[in-house]
Structure formats: structure tokens, C-alpha cells
Amino acid sequence: MRSVKPVAVGDCVLDGRHIYIQSMLNVRSDDIEGSVRQAVELEKAGCEIIRAAIPDMDAVRLIPAIKNAVGIPLVADIHFDYRLALEAAAAGVDKIRINPGNIGDMDRVKQVADACRSRKIPIRIGVNSGSLEKELLARYGSPTPEALVESAMNHAALLERFDFDDIVISIKSSDVGRMIASYRLAAEKCSYPLHLGVTEAGTERMGLIKSAVGIGSLLCDGIGETIRVSLTDDPVREVKAAADILKAIGKRGGVKLVSCPTCGRTRIDLVKAAKEVEEAVSGIDKDITVAVMGCAVNGPGEAREADIGIAGGNGCAIIFRKGEILRKIKEEDIAAELLSEIERL
């Protein structure tokens, strides 16, 4: 098990005991009302840490507005301008994302480190393939995992020089294999919490696949304290995808749905039934497994470990609990009958 230096982001402690779900606002930074509205939506969807871009001084106004509207920590995403970091810290942000090697001379780094230390604000260093320093790119020939990790460690060393070590590190790439290798190497090199993500993962379809492979592989290795699924889509979808990844690998509770892919034995519209059940159980927080199976072959037998489930028949279905058949039900009643049984569990 990897030893992690605990870092507090608001009330969230990144120590490996809980994997925190993050997302980022994609409303224009000058739209305060729209940003606040989206932040509220993200919190309701299950987001545990929100990040907002702070590209200029006007955008600092987002910080108090959002913090007054939600109860989860807020991260200020800042590039290059150390003055924005100082203003964000003064405005009460819970974490700052900035690369200290990109903000100028050591006096500027010291000012940011001092401001964050005095307010107990952690700093996330974010390295990716497109931000690699020219000298590292020349030495390694490409943004290799070794180059990316060295870059991150160099940035961290600048903060450590000024006695600052409330650091979180992310080393992202749009290449899934490179992303996995980079984080594995970073986990060997340091004990700082790691924020996982496949950057520029794409639209929902491929973005979900890339993120599930990259983030899921690392979490199964015991690597990662907080995650973001980056999608070119509504960030609420990012939150739901992240929760599903955590659920799939046993890091979160809630209903786990299993369903068969159907075959020529199937005599009900199982695709429709499975989707209806998935929607019906989405808000239930019981740690149970629900099975939606096409026939008796794949029903009480193959899915006998399910807490509750159905197996299709000829225009009907049987409902079973832990492999034991309870009764026959109509096809159109599958979702309602399952919900009724779940309430009894």
C-alpha cells in the first residue's frame, strides 16, 4: 500500500482512504450567475471538489460567489500569473492549481508559498504532455513518463525550497498508456497525493473509455486520491462517470447493476428493461447487486449472487432473490417489481 502524505482541501483530506470526485466548471469565467448555478448542479450530482478557471482579476469574484452557494471545496485554476494566486488565496479559495516553475523568479514563488501556507491552502502542480519544459523535451526527445515526472518533481522542489509541502500532483496525458506509466512512476518517486485524469479524453463515448481504463487501472494499483473524468460535455456527466468508475472497482457503494448481453434465447425486450431498471435504481444508495437477465439459463443460476434480479421468459419474467425464485411477473412490470423488492431488502 502506498504511503500518502495527507493534504487537506477544505474538509476533504487526501490520504488514500477516500477517493474524491472532482469536476471543473465550463461556464465562461465572467458569467458569475451561470458559474454558481453549475457549481450547485455539480454538488447535487455528487461532485466533491470543484475547480474553476481564474484567467484574470475579474474572475476572482467567482470565489466568494461559489463558496457562498456550495459546501464543497473550490480550486482556483491559474496559469502563469502569480498575482492571481495571491488574490485567490486572499479571497478564500480552498486549493490553487499553479505550476511554480512557470510564474517567474523565486520571489514570486516564495510569495505564493507564503500566502498559501499562512492560510493552509494546498497547491496542485499540474503537468501534462503539452506543458513540458523545452529543456526536458530536448533531453528526453518526447513527453515520456520520465520527463513528465521529472517536471513535476522540479516544480515541487521549488515549493519545498520555501518550506511548503501541502502539495498535490497531477501528471496527465491524452495517451492512456503514457498517463498510466507516468502516475506509476510518480507514485514511486513521492508520497504526495495524486490527482488522476486522462486529459483531453474527448467526447463522452471515448472519453469514458479512456478514463475508465486509465483511472481505473491506477486505482486498482492503489494509486490516486482524487479523480476527474475529463469530457467534452456537461461536467455533470463527468461526475456520474467518475462515480461509476469508483463503483465498478468497489471504491463506492450503491446499486451495482448486472445484465446479460442477450442472445437468441431472449423472449423479452431486455435492452429496454435493463435501461428502465438502471434509471429506476440510480438514486438508491443501498449496497446491493441487481441482475437483469435474458432467460433462466443466465438468471437464477449465473446471477445467483445477486441480491435481487429478474430472468426473462416468453413475454414475462421471473423475479429471484439470491438465486431463489420468488414469483412470475409481467414484462412491463419488471422495473416496478424490482423496486418493490429492493425496498424490502
C-alpha positions, -999 to +999 in steps of 0.1 A: +000+000+000+014+034-010+022+058+019+005+091+012+012+124+029-022+137+040-032+170+024-064+188+034-085+206+007-112+223+028-129+194+047-116+168+022-084+150+034-065+134+006-049+105+023-059+075+002-088+064+025-114+080+002-112+088-035-126+123-041-145+131-073-136+164-090-150+183-119-144+217-135-168+245-144-171+251-181-193+282-180-174+314-190-155+328-161-172+362-165-206+346-160-209+346-123-245+336-121-241+308-146-210+295-128-227+295-095-257+276-110-234+250-125-215+246-092-247+239-074-256+213-100-223+196-097-226+194-059-260+179-062-247+153-087-220+141-062-190+163-071-168+166-040-142+192-052-150+219-078-123+236-099-129+270-117-106+288-141-093+321-129-079+337-160-080+373-148-086+395-118-123+399-126-127+361-123-116+362-087-151+373-080-162+338-087-146+325-055-168+341-028-199+337-050-193+300-055-182+293-019-214+310-006-235+287-028-219+253-022-205+234+007-177+216-011-141+229-017-132+251-046-100+251-065-087+281-085-071+271-118-043+296-125-017+298-153+014+319-152+002+349-132+013+347-096-008+377-087-039+358-094-028+331-070-023+357-043-057+372-049-074+338-050-058+329-017-069+362-001-105+355-015-107+322+005-102+296-022-095+261-008-068+250-032-047+266-060-037+248-092-005+265-104+030+254-116+056+274-096+082+270-123+060+290-147+054+321-127+087+339-128+116+344-103+119+328-068+105+359-051+072+352-068+073+315-059+080+325-023+051+349-022+027+323-034+041+296-010+039+321+020+003+332+011-009+296+008+010+283+039-004+311+061-040+302+051-034+264+049-042+263+012-026+234-007-012+238-042-017+213-070+010+210-096-004+200-129+020+187-156+009+174-190+024+165-223+017+199-238+033+219-209+066+201-207+096+224-204+118+228-235+149+215-219+132+183-207+116+178-241+150+182-257+167+158-233+141+131-234+131+136-271+093+134-263+070+138-233+079+104-218+067+094-184+102+100-170+102+136-185+068+143-171+076+131-136+109+149-135+090+181-144+065+176-116+093+169-091+111+200-102+080+221-096+075+205-062+111+212-053+106+250-058+078+250-032+098+227-009+126+253-010+103+277+008+092+251+034+059+244+016+048+208+012+010+208+011+013+196-025-010+176-048+004+164-081-012+155-114+006+142-144-019+139-172-017+129-208-042+122-236-023+090-242-037+064-218-006+042-217+016+072-210-007+085-184-007+052-165+031+048-167+036+084-155+015+081-124+030+047-115+064+063-117+053+094-097+039+070-070+074+056-066+091+090-065+070+108-040+044+105-012+023+135-023-014+128-031-020+122-068-049+137-088-057+113-116-071+120-150-067+114-188-065+149-202-083+159-234-100+125-233-126+135-258-164+134-261-185+112-238-181+079-257-143+077-260-137+099-230-155+074-208-135+045-222-101+062-219-108+075-184-121+041-172-090+024-184-065+050-172-081+060-139-094+025-131-061+008-137-043+031-113-069+030-086-067-008-088-030-004-082-037+016-051-026+048-068-047+080-067-065+101-041-088+122-063-100+119-098-115+138-127-131+123-158-125+150-185-152+150-211-161+175-238-196+176-224-217+187-195-195+184-164-223+167-145-217+137-168-181+138-156-192+134-120-216+105-129-189+088-149-163+091-121-188+077-096-195+047-119-157+040-122-154+040-085-184+018-081-171-006-107-139-013-088-155-014-054-144+020-042-180+033-038-213+018-027-247+019-042-266-003-066-245-025-089-264-035-120-255-066-139-273-076-171-266-101-198-259-091-234-289-111-247-289-139-273-314-159-294-330-174-263-343-140-251-380-135-254-384-101-238-371-067-247-342-069-223-324-039-236-354-017-227-359-034-194-323-030-184-323+007-192-355+012-172-341-006-142-308+013-144-327+046-144-350+034-116-322+024-092-299+054-100-308+073-068-307+043-045-277+041-021-281+006-009-250-016-014-267-043-034-264-061-067-294-061-091-295-085-121-315-081-153-310-114-172-325-126-205-335-161-197-335-189-170-300-201-182-284-167-172-309-159-145-311-176-110-281-198-119-255-175-133-266-145-113-274-163-081-252-140-061-274-110-070-294-096-041-324-093-064-330-099-101-352-110-129-348-135-157-369-132-188-394-157-201-418-157-230-433-122-226-428-124-189-401-128-163-394-145-130-381-125-101-355-141-078-335-133-047-301-149-041-309-175-067-343-184-052-373-178-075-400-157-058-427-154-085-436-147-121-442-111-132-453-093-164-427-079-187-440-044-184-438-046-146-401-055-143-388-021-131-417-016-106-414-051-092-377-049-087-381-015-069-407-030-047-384-059-037-354-035-032-375-016-007-379-048+013-342-055+014 
